[in-house]
Amino acid sequence: MACRRPGFGLMLAGLIVTLVGFAVALTAAFGIPRHWTTVGVGVALLVTGAVRAAFRDRRSDAGAS
């Protein structure tokens, strides 16, 4: 599979690590039980994936005509 955007995978990994760090910081700051951190990060990643898939589908349709 050819990579069309060099460095995108590294940026995505950085985004994931940042998201996890942000969730841990919020958990500590607000005293949220630790198991909710995993749920929050999972939901955020699912939403991000759904948004990316929706935008990818739109770009595919735009080029088809």
PyMOL Python script that loads the backbone (N, CA, C, O; Angstrom):
from pymol import cmd

cmd.read_pdbstr("""\
ATOM      1  N   MET A   1       0.845  -1.175   0.000  1.00  0.00           N
ATOM      2  CA  MET A   1       0.000   0.000   0.000  1.00  0.00           C
ATOM      3  C   MET A   1       0.886   1.232   0.000  1.00  0.00           C
ATOM      4  O   MET A   1       1.673   1.423   0.927  1.00  0.00           O
ATOM      5  N   ALA A   2       0.777   2.054  -0.999  1.00  0.00           N
ATOM      6  CA  ALA A   2       1.599   3.251  -1.119  1.00  0.00           C
ATOM      7  C   ALA A   2       1.057   4.353  -0.219  1.00  0.00           C
ATOM      8  O   ALA A   2      -0.155   4.523  -0.083  1.00  0.00           O
ATOM      9  N   CYS A   3       1.958   5.087   0.381  1.00  0.00           N
ATOM     10  CA  CYS A   3       1.577   6.198   1.242  1.00  0.00           C
ATOM     11  C   CYS A   3       1.514   7.476   0.410  1.00  0.00           C
ATOM     12  O   CYS A   3       2.518   7.912  -0.154  1.00  0.00           O
ATOM     13  N   ARG A   4       0.339   8.064   0.340  1.00  0.00           N
ATOM     14  CA  ARG A   4       0.176   9.264  -0.473  1.00  0.00           C
ATOM     15  C   ARG A   4       0.611  10.521   0.274  1.00  0.00           C
ATOM     16  O   ARG A   4       0.979  11.518  -0.348  1.00  0.00           O
ATOM     17  N   ARG A   5       0.570  10.480   1.589  1.00  0.00           N
ATOM     18  CA  ARG A   5       0.943  11.645   2.381  1.00  0.00           C
ATOM     19  C   ARG A   5       2.047  11.257   3.359  1.00  0.00           C
ATOM     20  O   ARG A   5       1.760  10.705   4.422  1.00  0.00           O
ATOM     21  N   PRO A   6       3.297  11.535   3.020  1.00  0.00           N
ATOM     22  CA  PRO A   6       4.397  11.177   3.911  1.00  0.00           C
ATOM     23  C   PRO A   6       4.259  11.886   5.259  1.00  0.00           C
ATOM     24  O   PRO A   6       3.925  13.069   5.319  1.00  0.00           O
ATOM     25  N   GLY A   7       4.517  11.156   6.324  1.00  0.00           N
ATOM     26  CA  GLY A   7       4.471  11.723   7.667  1.00  0.00           C
ATOM     27  C   GLY A   7       3.098  11.705   8.313  1.00  0.00           C
ATOM     28  O   GLY A   7       2.968  12.031   9.493  1.00  0.00           O
ATOM     29  N   PHE A   8       2.065  11.326   7.554  1.00  0.00           N
ATOM     30  CA  PHE A   8       0.714  11.342   8.123  1.00  0.00           C
ATOM     31  C   PHE A   8       0.567  10.315   9.241  1.00  0.00           C
ATOM     32  O   PHE A   8      -0.075  10.592  10.254  1.00  0.00           O
ATOM     33  N   GLY A   9       1.150   9.143   9.070  1.00  0.00           N
ATOM     34  CA  GLY A   9       1.066   8.116  10.108  1.00  0.00           C
ATOM     35  C   GLY A   9       1.717   8.563  11.401  1.00  0.00           C
ATOM     36  O   GLY A   9       1.207   8.283  12.486  1.00  0.00           O
ATOM     37  N   LEU A  10       2.840   9.256  11.293  1.00  0.00           N
ATOM     38  CA  LEU A  10       3.530   9.763  12.470  1.00  0.00           C
ATOM     39  C   LEU A  10       2.695  10.847  13.161  1.00  0.00           C
ATOM     40  O   LEU A  10       2.634  10.904  14.390  1.00  0.00           O
ATOM     41  N   MET A  11       2.061  11.693  12.370  1.00  0.00           N
ATOM     42  CA  MET A  11       1.201  12.731  12.953  1.00  0.00           C
ATOM     43  C   MET A  11      -0.016  12.106  13.633  1.00  0.00           C
ATOM     44  O   MET A  11      -0.451  12.580  14.683  1.00  0.00           O
ATOM     45  N   LEU A  12      -0.558  11.060  13.049  1.00  0.00           N
ATOM     46  CA  LEU A  12      -1.699  10.378  13.652  1.00  0.00           C
ATOM     47  C   LEU A  12      -1.291   9.716  14.972  1.00  0.00           C
ATOM     48  O   LEU A  12      -2.044   9.756  15.945  1.00  0.00           O
ATOM     49  N   ALA A  13      -0.117   9.115  15.005  1.00  0.00           N
ATOM     50  CA  ALA A  13       0.377   8.515  16.251  1.00  0.00           C
ATOM     51  C   ALA A  13       0.566   9.593  17.319  1.00  0.00           C
ATOM     52  O   ALA A  13       0.230   9.379  18.484  1.00  0.00           O
ATOM     53  N   GLY A  14       1.098  10.740  16.928  1.00  0.00           N
ATOM     54  CA  GLY A  14       1.259  11.847  17.873  1.00  0.00           C
ATOM     55  C   GLY A  14      -0.076  12.335  18.403  1.00  0.00           C
ATOM     56  O   GLY A  14      -0.198  12.667  19.583  1.00  0.00           O
ATOM     57  N   LEU A  15      -1.079  12.380  17.533  1.00  0.00           N
ATOM     58  CA  LEU A  15      -2.419  12.792  17.955  1.00  0.00           C
ATOM     59  C   LEU A  15      -2.999  11.814  18.976  1.00  0.00           C
ATOM     60  O   LEU A  15      -3.620  12.227  19.955  1.00  0.00           O
ATOM     61  N   ILE A  16      -2.793  10.528  18.745  1.00  0.00           N
ATOM     62  CA  ILE A  16      -3.307   9.510  19.669  1.00  0.00           C
ATOM     63  C   ILE A  16      -2.624   9.621  21.025  1.00  0.00           C
ATOM     64  O   ILE A  16      -3.286   9.569  22.062  1.00  0.00           O
ATOM     65  N   VAL A  17      -1.302   9.775  21.022  1.00  0.00           N
ATOM     66  CA  VAL A  17      -0.569   9.900  22.287  1.00  0.00           C
ATOM     67  C   VAL A  17      -1.000  11.164  23.025  1.00  0.00           C
ATOM     68  O   VAL A  17      -1.151  11.152  24.247  1.00  0.00           O
ATOM     69  N   THR A  18      -1.195  12.252  22.286  1.00  0.00           N
ATOM     70  CA  THR A  18      -1.657  13.502  22.904  1.00  0.00           C
ATOM     71  C   THR A  18      -3.037  13.335  23.507  1.00  0.00           C
ATOM     72  O   THR A  18      -3.299  13.818  24.609  1.00  0.00           O
ATOM     73  N   LEU A  19      -3.922  12.654  22.793  1.00  0.00           N
ATOM     74  CA  LEU A  19      -5.272  12.408  23.291  1.00  0.00           C
ATOM     75  C   LEU A  19      -5.249  11.595  24.582  1.00  0.00           C
ATOM     76  O   LEU A  19      -5.981  11.900  25.524  1.00  0.00           O
ATOM     77  N   VAL A  20      -4.422  10.578  24.625  1.00  0.00           N
ATOM     78  CA  VAL A  20      -4.311   9.758  25.833  1.00  0.00           C
ATOM     79  C   VAL A  20      -3.759  10.593  26.988  1.00  0.00           C
ATOM     80  O   VAL A  20      -4.270  10.522  28.105  1.00  0.00           O
ATOM     81  N   GLY A  21      -2.713  11.385  26.722  1.00  0.00           N
ATOM     82  CA  GLY A  21      -2.145  12.242  27.767  1.00  0.00           C
ATOM     83  C   GLY A  21      -3.154  13.250  28.287  1.00  0.00           C
ATOM     84  O   GLY A  21      -3.230  13.497  29.491  1.00  0.00           O
ATOM     85  N   PHE A  22      -3.933  13.835  27.376  1.00  0.00           N
ATOM     86  CA  PHE A  22      -4.960  14.792  27.771  1.00  0.00           C
ATOM     87  C   PHE A  22      -6.010  14.114  28.645  1.00  0.00           C
ATOM     88  O   PHE A  22      -6.458  14.693  29.635  1.00  0.00           O
ATOM     89  N   ALA A  23      -6.404  12.899  28.290  1.00  0.00           N
ATOM     90  CA  ALA A  23      -7.395  12.164  29.071  1.00  0.00           C
ATOM     91  C   ALA A  23      -6.866  11.833  30.464  1.00  0.00           C
ATOM     92  O   ALA A  23      -7.605  11.923  31.445  1.00  0.00           O
ATOM     93  N   VAL A  24      -5.607  11.456  30.555  1.00  0.00           N
ATOM     94  CA  VAL A  24      -5.006  11.152  31.867  1.00  0.00           C
ATOM     95  C   VAL A  24      -4.950  12.415  32.721  1.00  0.00           C
ATOM     96  O   VAL A  24      -5.230  12.369  33.919  1.00  0.00           O
ATOM     97  N   ALA A  25      -4.590  13.544  32.107  1.00  0.00           N
ATOM     98  CA  ALA A  25      -4.530  14.805  32.848  1.00  0.00           C
ATOM     99  C   ALA A  25      -5.915  15.214  33.362  1.00  0.00           C
ATOM    100  O   ALA A  25      -6.045  15.650  34.506  1.00  0.00           O
ATOM    101  N   LEU A  26      -6.947  15.076  32.528  1.00  0.00           N
ATOM    102  CA  LEU A  26      -8.302  15.399  32.969  1.00  0.00           C
ATOM    103  C   LEU A  26      -8.760  14.471  34.086  1.00  0.00           C
ATOM    104  O   LEU A  26      -9.433  14.895  35.026  1.00  0.00           O
ATOM    105  N   THR A  27      -8.386  13.201  33.973  1.00  0.00           N
ATOM    106  CA  THR A  27      -8.747  12.239  35.015  1.00  0.00           C
ATOM    107  C   THR A  27      -8.162  12.644  36.355  1.00  0.00           C
ATOM    108  O   THR A  27      -8.842  12.582  37.379  1.00  0.00           O
ATOM    109  N   ALA A  28      -6.898  13.061  36.352  1.00  0.00           N
ATOM    110  CA  ALA A  28      -6.241  13.467  37.588  1.00  0.00           C
ATOM    111  C   ALA A  28      -6.811  14.789  38.108  1.00  0.00           C
ATOM    112  O   ALA A  28      -7.005  14.949  39.313  1.00  0.00           O
ATOM    113  N   ALA A  29      -7.076  15.727  37.211  1.00  0.00           N
ATOM    114  CA  ALA A  29      -7.534  17.048  37.627  1.00  0.00           C
ATOM    115  C   ALA A  29      -8.949  17.014  38.213  1.00  0.00           C
ATOM    116  O   ALA A  29      -9.231  17.716  39.184  1.00  0.00           O
ATOM    117  N   PHE A  30      -9.819  16.222  37.646  1.00  0.00           N
ATOM    118  CA  PHE A  30     -11.211  16.200  38.084  1.00  0.00           C
ATOM    119  C   PHE A  30     -11.569  14.995  38.946  1.00  0.00           C
ATOM    120  O   PHE A  30     -12.723  14.845  39.346  1.00  0.00           O
ATOM    121  N   GLY A  31     -10.600  14.139  39.237  1.00  0.00           N
ATOM    122  CA  GLY A  31     -10.860  12.984  40.096  1.00  0.00           C
ATOM    123  C   GLY A  31     -11.793  11.964  39.474  1.00  0.00           C
ATOM    124  O   GLY A  31     -12.565  11.311  40.175  1.00  0.00           O
ATOM    125  N   ILE A  32     -11.723  11.826  38.153  1.00  0.00           N
ATOM    126  CA  ILE A  32     -12.574  10.866  37.441  1.00  0.00           C
ATOM    127  C   ILE A  32     -11.986   9.464  37.641  1.00  0.00           C
ATOM    128  O   ILE A  32     -10.767   9.302  37.571  1.00  0.00           O
ATOM    129  N   PRO A  33     -12.818   8.452  37.886  1.00  0.00           N
ATOM    130  CA  PRO A  33     -12.295   7.087  38.021  1.00  0.00           C
ATOM    131  C   PRO A  33     -11.510   6.672  36.773  1.00  0.00           C
ATOM    132  O   PRO A  33     -11.886   7.006  35.649  1.00  0.00           O
ATOM    133  N   ARG A  34     -10.443   5.959  36.985  1.00  0.00           N
ATOM    134  CA  ARG A  34      -9.488   5.639  35.919  1.00  0.00           C
ATOM    135  C   ARG A  34     -10.111   4.849  34.766  1.00  0.00           C
ATOM    136  O   ARG A  34      -9.698   5.027  33.620  1.00  0.00           O
ATOM    137  N   HIS A  35     -11.082   3.994  35.031  1.00  0.00           N
ATOM    138  CA  HIS A  35     -11.657   3.191  33.949  1.00  0.00           C
ATOM    139  C   HIS A  35     -12.414   4.051  32.946  1.00  0.00           C
ATOM    140  O   HIS A  35     -12.574   3.639  31.797  1.00  0.00           O
ATOM    141  N   TRP A  36     -12.883   5.224  33.337  1.00  0.00           N
ATOM    142  CA  TRP A  36     -13.583   6.104  32.402  1.00  0.00           C
ATOM    143  C   TRP A  36     -12.629   6.742  31.404  1.00  0.00           C
ATOM    144  O   TRP A  36     -13.055   7.186  30.338  1.00  0.00           O
ATOM    145  N   THR A  37     -11.347   6.793  31.738  1.00  0.00           N
ATOM    146  CA  THR A  37     -10.355   7.317  30.791  1.00  0.00           C
ATOM    147  C   THR A  37     -10.324   6.448  29.538  1.00  0.00           C
ATOM    148  O   THR A  37     -10.319   6.961  28.419  1.00  0.00           O
ATOM    149  N   THR A  38     -10.305   5.145  29.729  1.00  0.00           N
ATOM    150  CA  THR A  38     -10.277   4.220  28.599  1.00  0.00           C
ATOM    151  C   THR A  38     -11.536   4.367  27.745  1.00  0.00           C
ATOM    152  O   THR A  38     -11.462   4.363  26.516  1.00  0.00           O
ATOM    153  N   VAL A  39     -12.674   4.494  28.389  1.00  0.00           N
ATOM    154  CA  VAL A  39     -13.928   4.666  27.658  1.00  0.00           C
ATOM    155  C   VAL A  39     -13.902   5.970  26.855  1.00  0.00           C
ATOM    156  O   VAL A  39     -14.281   5.983  25.684  1.00  0.00           O
ATOM    157  N   GLY A  40     -13.466   7.044  27.468  1.00  0.00           N
ATOM    158  CA  GLY A  40     -13.421   8.344  26.795  1.00  0.00           C
ATOM    159  C   GLY A  40     -12.491   8.353  25.602  1.00  0.00           C
ATOM    160  O   GLY A  40     -12.839   8.872  24.541  1.00  0.00           O
ATOM    161  N   VAL A  41     -11.305   7.780  25.768  1.00  0.00           N
ATOM    162  CA  VAL A  41     -10.348   7.725  24.661  1.00  0.00           C
ATOM    163  C   VAL A  41     -10.900   6.848  23.539  1.00  0.00           C
ATOM    164  O   VAL A  41     -10.775   7.198  22.365  1.00  0.00           O
ATOM    165  N   GLY A  42     -11.504   5.726  23.882  1.00  0.00           N
ATOM    166  CA  GLY A  42     -12.082   4.850  22.861  1.00  0.00           C
ATOM    167  C   GLY A  42     -13.182   5.533  22.071  1.00  0.00           C
ATOM    168  O   GLY A  42     -13.228   5.415  20.846  1.00  0.00           O
ATOM    169  N   VAL A  43     -14.069   6.245  22.752  1.00  0.00           N
ATOM    170  CA  VAL A  43     -15.147   6.961  22.068  1.00  0.00           C
ATOM    171  C   VAL A  43     -14.570   8.058  21.165  1.00  0.00           C
ATOM    172  O   VAL A  43     -15.022   8.234  20.034  1.00  0.00           O
ATOM    173  N   ALA A  44     -13.581   8.788  21.662  1.00  0.00           N
ATOM    174  CA  ALA A  44     -12.975   9.848  20.855  1.00  0.00           C
ATOM    175  C   ALA A  44     -12.324   9.282  19.599  1.00  0.00           C
ATOM    176  O   ALA A  44     -12.432   9.881  18.529  1.00  0.00           O
ATOM    177  N   LEU A  45     -11.654   8.147  19.706  1.00  0.00           N
ATOM    178  CA  LEU A  45     -11.029   7.525  18.541  1.00  0.00           C
ATOM    179  C   LEU A  45     -12.081   7.007  17.557  1.00  0.00           C
ATOM    180  O   LEU A  45     -11.896   7.118  16.345  1.00  0.00           O
ATOM    181  N   LEU A  46     -13.172   6.448  18.060  1.00  0.00           N
ATOM    182  CA  LEU A  46     -14.251   5.985  17.180  1.00  0.00           C
ATOM    183  C   LEU A  46     -14.875   7.155  16.415  1.00  0.00           C
ATOM    184  O   LEU A  46     -15.128   7.049  15.215  1.00  0.00           O
ATOM    185  N   VAL A  47     -15.119   8.256  17.099  1.00  0.00           N
ATOM    186  CA  VAL A  47     -15.700   9.436  16.449  1.00  0.00           C
ATOM    187  C   VAL A  47     -14.738   9.987  15.405  1.00  0.00           C
ATOM    188  O   VAL A  47     -15.154  10.334  14.300  1.00  0.00           O
ATOM    189  N   THR A  48     -13.454  10.071  15.750  1.00  0.00           N
ATOM    190  CA  THR A  48     -12.455  10.561  14.803  1.00  0.00           C
ATOM    191  C   THR A  48     -12.399   9.667  13.565  1.00  0.00           C
ATOM    192  O   THR A  48     -12.327  10.166  12.442  1.00  0.00           O
ATOM    193  N   GLY A  49     -12.433   8.362  13.764  1.00  0.00           N
ATOM    194  CA  GLY A  49     -12.424   7.436  12.635  1.00  0.00           C
ATOM    195  C   GLY A  49     -13.658   7.571  11.764  1.00  0.00           C
ATOM    196  O   GLY A  49     -13.567   7.502  10.538  1.00  0.00           O
ATOM    197  N   ALA A  50     -14.814   7.764  12.390  1.00  0.00           N
ATOM    198  CA  ALA A  50     -16.056   7.927  11.623  1.00  0.00           C
ATOM    199  C   ALA A  50     -16.030   9.218  10.805  1.00  0.00           C
ATOM    200  O   ALA A  50     -16.477   9.235   9.658  1.00  0.00           O
ATOM    201  N   VAL A  51     -15.516  10.284  11.382  1.00  0.00           N
ATOM    202  CA  VAL A  51     -15.421  11.561  10.661  1.00  0.00           C
ATOM    203  C   VAL A  51     -14.461  11.431   9.489  1.00  0.00           C
ATOM    204  O   VAL A  51     -14.758  11.900   8.390  1.00  0.00           O
ATOM    205  N   ARG A  52     -13.316  10.801   9.711  1.00  0.00           N
ATOM    206  CA  ARG A  52     -12.346  10.612   8.623  1.00  0.00           C
ATOM    207  C   ARG A  52     -12.938   9.760   7.506  1.00  0.00           C
ATOM    208  O   ARG A  52     -12.732  10.050   6.328  1.00  0.00           O
ATOM    209  N   ALA A  53     -13.672   8.711   7.868  1.00  0.00           N
ATOM    210  CA  ALA A  53     -14.285   7.853   6.850  1.00  0.00           C
ATOM    211  C   ALA A  53     -15.339   8.622   6.064  1.00  0.00           C
ATOM    212  O   ALA A  53     -15.456   8.448   4.852  1.00  0.00           O
ATOM    213  N   ALA A  54     -16.103   9.466   6.738  1.00  0.00           N
ATOM    214  CA  ALA A  54     -17.121  10.252   6.051  1.00  0.00           C
ATOM    215  C   ALA A  54     -16.479  11.227   5.066  1.00  0.00           C
ATOM    216  O   ALA A  54     -16.969  11.389   3.949  1.00  0.00           O
ATOM    217  N   PHE A  55     -15.396  11.872   5.468  1.00  0.00           N
ATOM    218  CA  PHE A  55     -14.718  12.803   4.567  1.00  0.00           C
ATOM    219  C   PHE A  55     -14.048  12.065   3.414  1.00  0.00           C
ATOM    220  O   PHE A  55     -14.000  12.582   2.298  1.00  0.00           O
ATOM    221  N   ARG A  56     -13.538  10.884   3.663  1.00  0.00           N
ATOM    222  CA  ARG A  56     -12.903  10.093   2.608  1.00  0.00           C
ATOM    223  C   ARG A  56     -13.944   9.698   1.560  1.00  0.00           C
ATOM    224  O   ARG A  56     -13.663   9.735   0.362  1.00  0.00           O
ATOM    225  N   ASP A  57     -15.152   9.317   2.011  1.00  0.00           N
ATOM    226  CA  ASP A  57     -16.228   8.956   1.078  1.00  0.00           C
ATOM    227  C   ASP A  57     -16.637  10.145   0.222  1.00  0.00           C
ATOM    228  O   ASP A  57     -16.899   9.978  -0.969  1.00  0.00           O
ATOM    229  N   ARG A  58     -16.696  11.329   0.792  1.00  0.00           N
ATOM    230  CA  ARG A  58     -17.070  12.527   0.032  1.00  0.00           C
ATOM    231  C   ARG A  58     -16.037  12.843  -1.029  1.00  0.00           C
ATOM    232  O   ARG A  58     -16.385  13.210  -2.152  1.00  0.00           O
ATOM    233  N   ARG A  59     -14.751  12.702  -0.674  1.00  0.00           N
ATOM    234  CA  ARG A  59     -13.694  12.981  -1.656  1.00  0.00           C
ATOM    235  C   ARG A  59     -13.733  11.984  -2.804  1.00  0.00           C
ATOM    236  O   ARG A  59     -13.463  12.352  -3.947  1.00  0.00           O
ATOM    237  N   SER A  60     -14.063  10.731  -2.521  1.00  0.00           N
ATOM    238  CA  SER A  60     -14.148   9.710  -3.555  1.00  0.00           C
ATOM    239  C   SER A  60     -15.292  10.023  -4.522  1.00  0.00           C
ATOM    240  O   SER A  60     -15.143   9.876  -5.736  1.00  0.00           O
ATOM    241  N   ASP A  61     -16.429  10.453  -3.979  1.00  0.00           N
ATOM    242  CA  ASP A  61     -17.587  10.779  -4.816  1.00  0.00           C
ATOM    243  C   ASP A  61     -17.337  12.026  -5.670  1.00  0.00           C
ATOM    244  O   ASP A  61     -17.824  12.107  -6.797  1.00  0.00           O
ATOM    245  N   ALA A  62     -16.593  12.983  -5.152  1.00  0.00           N
ATOM    246  CA  ALA A  62     -16.350  14.222  -5.886  1.00  0.00           C
ATOM    247  C   ALA A  62     -15.509  13.982  -7.127  1.00  0.00           C
ATOM    248  O   ALA A  62     -15.687  14.665  -8.136  1.00  0.00           O
ATOM    249  N   GLY A  63     -14.602  13.028  -7.069  1.00  0.00           N
ATOM    250  CA  GLY A  63     -13.733  12.770  -8.203  1.00  0.00           C
ATOM    251  C   GLY A  63     -14.332  11.823  -9.234  1.00  0.00           C
ATOM    252  O   GLY A  63     -13.765  11.668 -10.315  1.00  0.00           O
ATOM    253  N   ALA A  64     -15.453  11.190  -8.936  1.00  0.00           N
ATOM    254  CA  ALA A  64     -16.031  10.181  -9.811  1.00  0.00           C
ATOM    255  C   ALA A  64     -16.753  10.779 -11.019  1.00  0.00           C
ATOM    256  O   ALA A  64     -16.901  10.100 -12.035  1.00  0.00           O
ATOM    257  N   SER A  65     -17.200  12.019 -10.934  1.00  0.00           N
ATOM    258  CA  SER A  65     -17.995  12.568 -12.036  1.00  0.00           C
ATOM    259  C   SER A  65     -17.191  13.089 -13.188  1.00  0.00           C
ATOM    260  O   SER A  65     -17.758  13.573 -14.168  1.00  0.00           O
TER     261      SER A  65
END
""", "prot")
cmd.dss("prot")
cmd.show_as("cartoon", "prot")
cmd.util.cbc("prot")
cmd.orient("prot")
